[in-house]
Amino acid sequence: MEELVAMNMRFLTLIPMLILFAMILVSLYIMGTAAQNSDRFSELYIVLLVSNTILLLVLLFSIASRLITLVINMRKRLTGARLTWRLVLSFIFVAIIPVGLVYAFSIKFLGSSIDSWFDVKIEHSLEDALELSRLSFDYRMREQLLLSEDVVHELSDENEVIIELSLNDYRRGVGAIEMTLLGRNNRIIASSSAERMLSVPKFPREDILFSLAQGENYVGLEPSGKDGFRIRTVARVPSLGPLSENRVLVSLFPVPYRMSELADRVQVAFGEYGSLDYLRSPLKQSFMVTLFLVLLLGTLFAIWAAFAIAGRLLSPIIKLAEATQAVSKGDYSKKIPVEQHDELGFLVQSFNEMTVRVDHARQAAELSQNVAEGQRSYLQAVLGNLSSGVVTIDANRTLRTINEAATILLESTTPLQRMIGRPLRSLCMVNDVTRTFCEQIKQEIDQLDQVWEKEIKLFGAGGRKILICRGIKLLSNRDKDDGQIIMFEDITSILSTQRDAAWGEVARRWAHEIKNPLTPIQLSAERLEHKLQSELNTEQRKILKRSIHTIVQQVKAMKSMVNEFRDYADSPQPVLEESDLNELIASISGMYMGYHDGVTIEFKPDSSLPLVMVDPGRIRQVVHNLIKNAFEAIGDTTSGEINIETRQFSNLTASYIEIVVRDNGVGISAKMLEDLFEPYVTNKQSGTGLGLAIVKKIIEEHGGMVMARNNKDSKGAVITLRLPASSYQIKSDSEYSKQQLEGEADI
Amino acid sequence: MKTFINIFVVFCLLGLCNQAVFAATGKARVTITHLDSELIDGVYYMNTDLELVLSKEMLEALQRGVPLVYLLTVRVLKPRFGGFSTQNIDKHVYSVEERYELRYHALSRQYLVTDLRNTKQTSFYTLRSALEYLGTIRDLPLLKKSIMDIDKRLYAQVKVKLDIERLPVPLKVRAYVKKSWRVKTRWKNWLP
């Protein structure tokens, strides 16, 4: 663009061009005047014509080259080229059409007016005038000839000497200017002249000779330049005899000045008219040429003006266009100088201001974007390092964020971040853990409370897991459902730790407190028996013995119950060793064979059961408890069946073993099913109701789970024990919780 | 009366002659058919015969009143390179011009030949006579011997052409361009 403007400025600078135009205009004017045949300019005419044509050609060439460059620029799509082109075209049209019209009409009018000079009537009257002049001359010429003839008659019989003397008189007599008598071979016999110089024409003149030969004397009109007209007569002197020489008298007569003058004027007028008429078409042509040069000049001037004005006018627009391009490419630094103080200047100024504002806005946007970006990264970092799993979903239940802890807690082998953007359902299908997780929180997600909380029990690779899950509904600024944040934390060990700690503490104190009075009671009862035995009769002694026995039995029972409970509540850590469960169960179930006749006990082990790290004593206790419960549930019958199975499960996410104890007893009522594993829940008359509670505790200490349900097709209950099969290191609860807090728990 | 009728007849015939004889004008030209010089009293006099033919346009112009001027130019050149004389680059030493005007006089129906130097005018009833007269140049004093004596190597040339500059302006442009008006001879060596 710069080069376009510079090119315009450089090449077609204003002042020299105007001078050039002025020069051409002046010379065209001169040419126009010269075309009217003014002598002053007539020599200059051709020179001017040539020089003007050359100048105009130079102009034409330079402007043509400008036009070509412009077209090339347009092809190259330089800024401003198309605008300049349109402006130039408009100028050319605006210039050519009126100038062309004026030219056409000028030529026409010029032609008509030139033609109007040449009126046929004028031509005729000039011809008539000429004819009249001729006639009047003819008359005079005839007269002079007659006079000459008179003279020659006089001379015919005079000799030469006398003629010589008397010629002058004769001449004067007839009023001739000159008289010359010529003999044979143009010998001058005598001559008389009023003037010094003889104006004898060169002989022979054919026309005169011709006339004489015919026998006629000659009279002719001779134009004599400054002297006007002269009449010349050539008369043959009648010969004296056949042998005498032929003599002729040549006389020159004047024509009256006035007649000369008038005739000359007529002749000149006629000649001028005639030549002008002849020159009519060349005159028209030369005017056409001059006018055409003016037309060309006008057009070229218009084109030049177009370029100059385009340059001036369009320069701010072109600069604006370029600056706009720069801005669209992101460069906000371009400032356009305000050169004019009109609407365009205002536009330029506004543009500059706008650019500054846009730049500021952009910078502010960039800044806030950076801040937002920083905050987002910070958030990501926080989320990433949280030990709690955070899952957010939007109003359409599409996953928005999932952090690393979620992946770990939900035991996914691949990062769950890949599920972002997919519906929550798809998360559920990743593995068993996620499936359980989803099922358990499904209701909570759909309910209406703003905040919800739920404990979720899962069985993962590491065994039983309890997550505390909280959901918070997000509302957009128009109180519309904007999704939820779901946070969950593994509280397994915390729970058990807390619970055990609570129970253990209570149990220890309570056991201690209860046991304290028990011993004195027993001792007192025994002393009472011992002391009173001798004082009483047989009947009374029997009653006393029986009562004391009852007291002591019950106290012992209470002691053992207290011990049992204390054991349940405050038992030490399991001591793990690699055990073969099948062997263990087999030995225990073997013991119960024949315990009750009407009940069969069957054990179906899974032969591929791996060795597991368990505390064998405790597990034995568990198995005992379960079998005993089964017997009790069956009760007194002949078709009792107890089936024990072991099985192994292994999939991508977890591997565990199960021990299933099935009976066909009374089953578990719905009411009891709820609190089955709570302490002191029992449907039995006797027993502490701690059996299943102890089972649950022990299994959970091993990182396992206990599940109870009724048989589907028949009566009876099914108790399932699930234990982790992988080499699971059961850490001490205190160790585990410590690690969790420090975020190093690995599962 | 008789005389008058004769004159009239002669005029008419001559008038017709004018047209008849030169109706078939060919291509305009002027040719130097003869050229010599006479040295009299230290002045070179030129005698030359020219053959003049007018084109149809020239004839028409002439008869409508446009005067035709023939220009006779004599130039003296000095050769630049030793003995070789190349007229295009030899040095101009001196030149002299002589003009003759041929014009039609409508009143008397004659053709006037005027020597523009001394305004001597001669009239002719026929164009042919006029052209013959025009083409017969005798004893034209043009060059002083003293000019030629400056340098032995000097030589003189002569050229005759239709003087276009003397034509009326509207005709000039046409005459410059059209061949039918460009009537001229080549430079012909005259002296020594």
Chai-1 contact restraints between the chains, C-beta under 6 A:
chainA,res_idxA,chainB,res_idxB,connection_type,confidence,min_distance_angstrom,max_distance_angstrom,comment,restraint_id
A,A34,B,V169,contact,1.0,0.0,6.0,A-B,restraint_1
A,A35,B,V169,contact,1.0,0.0,6.0,A-B,restraint_2
A,N37,B,P168,contact,1.0,0.0,6.0,A-B,restraint_3
A,N37,B,V169,contact,1.0,0.0,6.0,A-B,restraint_4
A,S42,B,V169,contact,1.0,0.0,6.0,A-B,restraint_5
A,Y45,B,V169,contact,1.0,0.0,6.0,A-B,restraint_6
A,L130,B,A106,contact,1.0,0.0,6.0,A-B,restraint_7
A,L130,B,L107,contact,1.0,0.0,6.0,A-B,restraint_8
A,S133,B,L107,contact,1.0,0.0,6.0,A-B,restraint_9
A,R142,B,F4,contact,1.0,0.0,6.0,A-B,restraint_10
A,L145,B,T3,contact,1.0,0.0,6.0,A-B,restraint_11
A,D207,B,Y125,contact,1.0,0.0,6.0,A-B,restraint_12
A,E216,B,N6,contact,1.0,0.0,6.0,A-B,restraint_13
A,L221,B,S108,contact,1.0,0.0,6.0,A-B,restraint_14
A,E222,B,S123,contact,1.0,0.0,6.0,A-B,restraint_15
A,P223,B,H105,contact,1.0,0.0,6.0,A-B,restraint_16
A,P223,B,L112,contact,1.0,0.0,6.0,A-B,restraint_17
A,P223,B,S123,contact,1.0,0.0,6.0,A-B,restraint_18
A,G225,B,T119,contact,1.0,0.0,6.0,A-B,restraint_19
A,G225,B,Q121,contact,1.0,0.0,6.0,A-B,restraint_20
A,A263,B,L107,contact,1.0,0.0,6.0,A-B,restraint_21
A,Q267,B,A106,contact,1.0,0.0,6.0,A-B,restraint_22
A,Q267,B,L107,contact,1.0,0.0,6.0,A-B,restraint_23
A,F270,B,A106,contact,1.0,0.0,6.0,A-B,restraint_24
A,G271,B,G65,contact,1.0,0.0,6.0,A-B,restraint_25
A,G271,B,A106,contact,1.0,0.0,6.0,A-B,restraint_26
A,G274,B,R64,contact,1.0,0.0,6.0,A-B,restraint_27
A,G274,B,G65,contact,1.0,0.0,6.0,A-B,restraint_28
A,S275,B,R64,contact,1.0,0.0,6.0,A-B,restraint_29
A,S275,B,G65,contact,1.0,0.0,6.0,A-B,restraint_30
A,S275,B,V66,contact,1.0,0.0,6.0,A-B,restraint_31
A,Y278,B,A61,contact,1.0,0.0,6.0,A-B,restraint_32
A,Y278,B,R64,contact,1.0,0.0,6.0,A-B,restraint_33
A,L279,B,P168,contact,1.0,0.0,6.0,A-B,restraint_34
A,L279,B,P170,contact,1.0,0.0,6.0,A-B,restraint_35
A,L279,B,L171,contact,1.0,0.0,6.0,A-B,restraint_36
A,P282,B,P170,contact,1.0,0.0,6.0,A-B,restraint_37
A,P282,B,L171,contact,1.0,0.0,6.0,A-B,restraint_38
A,P282,B,R174,contact,1.0,0.0,6.0,A-B,restraint_39
A,L283,B,P170,contact,1.0,0.0,6.0,A-B,restraint_40
A,S286,B,P170,contact,1.0,0.0,6.0,A-B,restraint_41
A,S286,B,V173,contact,1.0,0.0,6.0,A-B,restraint_42
